[in-house]
Amino acid sequence: MSTALSLAMLVSLALIGGAFYLWRRPGYRRQAVLMLVAAAVALFNVAIWTLPDGEGRSPVGQLATGQ
């Protein structure tokens, strides 16, 4: 699971970098915005899996302990 989360973080960073590159090119603004949206979705998914709840348990932590 940690490999998938690491890949999601790397992909989101690559999408953000590509979006900034495309933003400067004329005619590619829509693709740049879509890349930013895709990066936001990936980052949100990583946050859902890693951030703990009110009791201090995260979903990825529960997978590691087998609960």
DSSP file (Angstrom, degrees, kcal/mol; ACC not computed):
  #  RESIDUE AA STRUCTURE BP1 BP2  ACC     N-H-->O    O-->H-N    N-H-->O    O-->H-N    TCO  KAPPA ALPHA  PHI   PSI    X-CA   Y-CA   Z-CA
    1    1 A M     >        0   0    0      0, 0.0     4,-2.2     0, 0.0     5,-0.2   0.000 360.0 360.0 360.0 -36.8    0.0    0.0    0.0
    2    2 A S  H  >  +     0   0    0      1,-0.2     4,-2.2     2,-0.2     5,-0.2   0.839 360.0  55.7 -66.0 -29.9    2.8    2.4    0.7
    3    3 A T  H  > S+     0   0    0      2,-0.2     4,-2.5     1,-0.2    -1,-0.2   0.913 107.5  48.4 -66.1 -41.8    4.2    1.9   -2.8
    4    4 A A  H  > S+     0   0    0      2,-0.2     4,-2.2     1,-0.2    -2,-0.2   0.898 112.5  48.2 -65.4 -40.1    0.8    2.9   -4.3
    5    5 A L  H  X S+     0   0    0     -4,-2.2     4,-1.9     2,-0.2    -1,-0.2   0.889 111.5  50.4 -67.8 -38.0    0.7    6.0   -2.0
    6    6 A S  H  X S+     0   0    0     -4,-2.2     4,-2.3     2,-0.2    -2,-0.2   0.914 111.1  48.6 -64.8 -42.5    4.3    6.9   -3.0
    7    7 A L  H  X S+     0   0    0     -4,-2.5     4,-2.7     1,-0.2     5,-0.2   0.885 108.7  53.8 -64.9 -38.0    3.5    6.5   -6.7
    8    8 A A  H  X S+     0   0    0     -4,-2.2     4,-2.2     2,-0.2    -1,-0.2   0.892 109.5  48.5 -63.2 -38.7    0.3    8.7   -6.3
    9    9 A M  H  X S+     0   0    0     -4,-1.9     4,-2.1     2,-0.2    -2,-0.2   0.927 112.9  47.0 -66.8 -43.7    2.4   11.4   -4.7
   10   10 A L  H  X S+     0   0    0     -4,-2.3     4,-2.2     1,-0.2    -2,-0.2   0.900 112.8  49.4 -64.3 -40.7    5.0   11.3   -7.5
   11   11 A V  H  X S+     0   0    0     -4,-2.7     4,-2.6     2,-0.2    -1,-0.2   0.904 109.8  51.1 -65.3 -40.8    2.4   11.3  -10.2
   12   12 A S  H  X S+     0   0    0     -4,-2.2     4,-2.2     2,-0.2    -1,-0.2   0.891 110.2  49.4 -66.0 -37.2    0.6   14.3   -8.6
   13   13 A L  H  X S+     0   0    0     -4,-2.1     4,-2.4     2,-0.2    -1,-0.2   0.905 111.9  48.8 -66.2 -39.6    3.9   16.2   -8.5
   14   14 A A  H  X S+     0   0    0     -4,-2.2     4,-2.6     2,-0.2    -2,-0.2   0.894 110.6  51.0 -65.5 -39.1    4.6   15.3  -12.1
   15   15 A L  H  X S+     0   0    0     -4,-2.6     4,-2.2     2,-0.2    -2,-0.2   0.902 110.3  49.0 -64.5 -40.4    1.0   16.5  -13.0
   16   16 A I  H  X S+     0   0    0     -4,-2.2     4,-2.1     2,-0.2    -2,-0.2   0.925 112.6  47.9 -64.9 -43.8    1.5   19.8  -11.2
   17   17 A G  H  X S+     0   0    0     -4,-2.4     4,-1.9     1,-0.2    -2,-0.2   0.915 113.0  48.0 -63.1 -42.5    4.9   20.3  -13.0
   18   18 A G  H  X S+     0   0    0     -4,-2.6     4,-2.6     1,-0.2    -1,-0.2   0.854 108.9  54.5 -65.8 -34.6    3.4   19.5  -16.4
   19   19 A A  H  X S+     0   0    0     -4,-2.2     4,-2.2     2,-0.2    -1,-0.2   0.909 108.0  48.5 -66.3 -41.2    0.4   21.8  -15.7
   20   20 A F  H  X S+     0   0    0     -4,-2.1     4,-1.0     2,-0.2    -1,-0.2   0.882 112.0  50.3 -66.2 -36.2    2.7   24.7  -15.0
   21   21 A Y  H >< S+     0   0    0     -4,-1.9     3,-0.5     1,-0.2     4,-0.5   0.938 114.0  43.7 -64.3 -46.5    4.7   23.9  -18.2
   22   22 A L  H >< S+     0   0    0     -4,-2.6     3,-0.9     1,-0.2     6,-0.4   0.805 103.1  66.6 -69.8 -28.5    1.5   23.8  -20.3
   23   23 A W  H 3< S+     0   0    0     -4,-2.2    -1,-0.2     1,-0.3    -2,-0.2   0.846  99.7  51.6 -61.5 -33.0    0.0   26.9  -18.7
   24   24 A R  T << S+     0   0    0     -4,-1.0    -1,-0.3    -3,-0.5    -2,-0.2   0.678  95.3  83.2 -79.5 -16.5    2.8   29.0  -20.3
   25   25 A R  S X  S-     0   0    0     -3,-0.9     3,-1.3    -4,-0.5     2,-0.1  -0.727  88.5-114.4 -88.6 133.6    2.1   27.6  -23.8
   26   26 A P  T 3  S+     0   0    0      0, 0.0    -2,-0.1     0, 0.0    -1,-0.1  -0.444  96.1  21.2 -68.5 136.8   -0.7   29.3  -25.7
   27   27 A G  T 3  S+     0   0    0     -2,-0.1     4,-0.1    -4,-0.1     3,-0.1   0.431 102.3  86.3  91.9   0.6   -3.7   27.1  -26.4
   28   28 A Y    <>  +     0   0    0     -3,-1.3     4,-1.8    -6,-0.4     5,-0.1   0.093  47.4 110.9-119.6  22.8   -3.1   24.5  -23.7
   29   29 A R  H  > S+     0   0    0      1,-0.2     4,-2.3     2,-0.2     5,-0.2   0.898  77.3  52.7 -65.8 -40.2   -4.8   26.1  -20.7
   30   30 A R  H  > S+     0   0    0      1,-0.2     4,-2.3     2,-0.2    -1,-0.2   0.910 109.9  48.2 -63.8 -42.2   -7.7   23.6  -20.5
   31   31 A Q  H  > S+     0   0    0      1,-0.2     4,-2.1     2,-0.2    -1,-0.2   0.881 110.4  52.8 -64.9 -37.2   -5.3   20.7  -20.4
   32   32 A A  H  X S+     0   0    0     -4,-1.8     4,-1.9     2,-0.2    -2,-0.2   0.909 109.8  47.6 -64.6 -42.1   -3.3   22.4  -17.7
   33   33 A V  H  X S+     0   0    0     -4,-2.3     4,-2.2     2,-0.2    -2,-0.2   0.907 111.1  51.1 -65.6 -41.1   -6.4   22.9  -15.6
   34   34 A L  H  X S+     0   0    0     -4,-2.3     4,-2.3     1,-0.2    -1,-0.2   0.867 108.4  52.3 -64.7 -35.8   -7.4   19.3  -16.1
   35   35 A M  H  X S+     0   0    0     -4,-2.1     4,-2.2     2,-0.2    -1,-0.2   0.890 109.0  50.0 -65.9 -38.6   -3.9   18.2  -15.0
   36   36 A L  H  X S+     0   0    0     -4,-1.9     4,-2.3     2,-0.2    -2,-0.2   0.885 110.0  50.6 -66.2 -38.0   -4.2   20.2  -11.8
   37   37 A V  H  X S+     0   0    0     -4,-2.2     4,-2.2     2,-0.2    -2,-0.2   0.917 110.3  49.4 -64.9 -42.7   -7.6   18.7  -11.1
   38   38 A A  H  X S+     0   0    0     -4,-2.3     4,-2.1     1,-0.2    -2,-0.2   0.890 110.9  50.1 -63.5 -39.0   -6.2   15.2  -11.6
   39   39 A A  H  X S+     0   0    0     -4,-2.2     4,-2.5     2,-0.2    -1,-0.2   0.896 109.2  51.8 -65.3 -39.9   -3.3   16.1   -9.2
   40   40 A A  H  X S+     0   0    0     -4,-2.3     4,-2.3     2,-0.2    -2,-0.2   0.893 109.0  50.4 -64.3 -39.3   -5.8   17.4   -6.6
   41   41 A V  H  X S+     0   0    0     -4,-2.2     4,-2.1     2,-0.2    -1,-0.2   0.922 111.4  48.1 -63.9 -43.6   -7.8   14.1   -6.8
   42   42 A A  H  X S+     0   0    0     -4,-2.1     4,-2.0     1,-0.2    -2,-0.2   0.916 113.2  47.6 -63.7 -43.1   -4.6   12.1   -6.3
   43   43 A L  H  X S+     0   0    0     -4,-2.5     4,-2.2     1,-0.2    -1,-0.2   0.869 110.3  52.7 -66.5 -36.1   -3.5   14.2   -3.4
   44   44 A F  H  X S+     0   0    0     -4,-2.3     4,-2.3     2,-0.2    -1,-0.2   0.893 108.2  50.8 -66.2 -39.1   -7.0   14.0   -1.8
   45   45 A N  H  X S+     0   0    0     -4,-2.1     4,-1.9     2,-0.2    -2,-0.2   0.902 109.9  49.6 -64.7 -40.6   -6.9   10.2   -2.1
   46   46 A V  H  X S+     0   0    0     -4,-2.0     4,-1.7     1,-0.2     5,-0.2   0.908 110.7  51.0 -63.2 -41.0   -3.5   10.1   -0.4
   47   47 A A  H  X S+     0   0    0     -4,-2.2     4,-2.4     1,-0.2    -2,-0.2   0.901 107.3  53.0 -64.3 -40.0   -4.9   12.4    2.4
   48   48 A I  H  < S+     0   0    0     -4,-2.3    -1,-0.2     1,-0.2    -2,-0.2   0.910 113.7  43.3 -60.7 -41.6   -7.9   10.1    2.9
   49   49 A W  H  < S+     0   0    0     -4,-1.9    11,-2.0     1,-0.1    12,-0.3   0.763 123.2  34.1 -77.3 -25.0   -5.7    7.1    3.3
   50   50 A T  H  < S+     0   0    0     -4,-1.7    -2,-0.2    -5,-0.1    -3,-0.2   0.757  91.0  91.2-107.2 -26.8   -3.0    8.7    5.6
   51   51 A L  S  < S-     0   0    0     -4,-2.4     9,-0.1    -5,-0.2     2,-0.1  -0.517  74.2-124.2 -75.3 135.6   -4.7   11.2    7.8
   52   52 A P        -     0   0    0      0, 0.0     6,-0.3     0, 0.0    -1,-0.1  -0.359  17.5-128.0 -77.2 157.9   -5.8    9.9   11.2
   53   53 A D    >   -     0   0    0      4,-2.1     3,-1.6    -2,-0.1     5,-0.0  -0.089  47.8 -73.1 -86.1-166.6   -9.4   10.1   12.5
   54   54 A G  T 3  S+     0   0    0      1,-0.3    -1,-0.0     2,-0.1     0, 0.0   0.740 134.0  51.3 -64.0 -24.4  -10.5   11.4   15.9
   55   55 A E  T 3  S-     0   0    0      2,-0.2    -1,-0.3     0, 0.0     3,-0.1   0.382 120.4-105.8 -94.7   3.0   -9.1    8.3   17.6
   56   56 A G  S <  S+     0   0    0     -3,-1.6     2,-0.5     1,-0.3    -2,-0.1   0.649  77.7 129.4  85.3  16.0   -5.7    8.6   15.9
   57   57 A R        -     0   0    0     -6,-0.1    -4,-2.1     4,-0.0    -1,-0.3  -0.891  38.4-163.5-107.5 132.9   -6.2    5.7   13.5
   58   58 A S     >  -     0   0    0     -2,-0.5     4,-2.2    -6,-0.3     5,-0.2  -0.829  28.7-120.5-107.7 152.6   -5.5    6.0    9.8
   59   59 A P  H  > S+     0   0    0      0, 0.0     4,-1.7     0, 0.0    -9,-0.1   0.888 115.4  49.3 -58.6 -39.6   -6.8    3.5    7.2
   60   60 A V  H  > S+     0   0    0    -11,-2.0     4,-1.5     1,-0.2   -10,-0.1   0.842 110.1  52.0 -70.6 -30.8   -3.3    2.7    6.0
   61   61 A G  H  > S+     0   0    0    -12,-0.3     4,-1.6     2,-0.2    -1,-0.2   0.855 107.1  52.5 -69.7 -35.7   -2.3    2.2    9.6
   62   62 A Q  H  X>S+     0   0    0     -4,-2.2     5,-1.7     1,-0.2     4,-1.0   0.840 107.2  52.6 -69.1 -32.8   -5.2   -0.2   10.2
   63   63 A L  H  <5S+     0   0    0     -4,-1.7    -1,-0.2    -5,-0.2    -2,-0.2   0.881 107.7  52.2 -66.8 -36.9   -4.1   -2.2    7.1
   64   64 A A  H  <5S+     0   0    0     -4,-1.5    -2,-0.2     1,-0.2    -1,-0.2   0.852 114.0  41.7 -69.1 -34.0   -0.6   -2.5    8.6
   65   65 A T  H  <5S-     0   0    0     -4,-1.6    -1,-0.2    -5,-0.1    -2,-0.2   0.588 109.1-121.8 -90.4  -9.9   -1.8   -3.8   11.9
   66   66 A G  T  <5       0   0    0     -4,-1.0    -3,-0.2    -5,-0.1    -4,-0.1   0.731 360.0 360.0  80.7  22.7   -4.4   -6.1   10.4
   67   67 A Q      <       0   0    0     -5,-1.7    -4,-0.2    -6,-0.2    -5,-0.1   0.456 360.0 360.0 -86.0 360.0   -7.4   -4.6   12.2
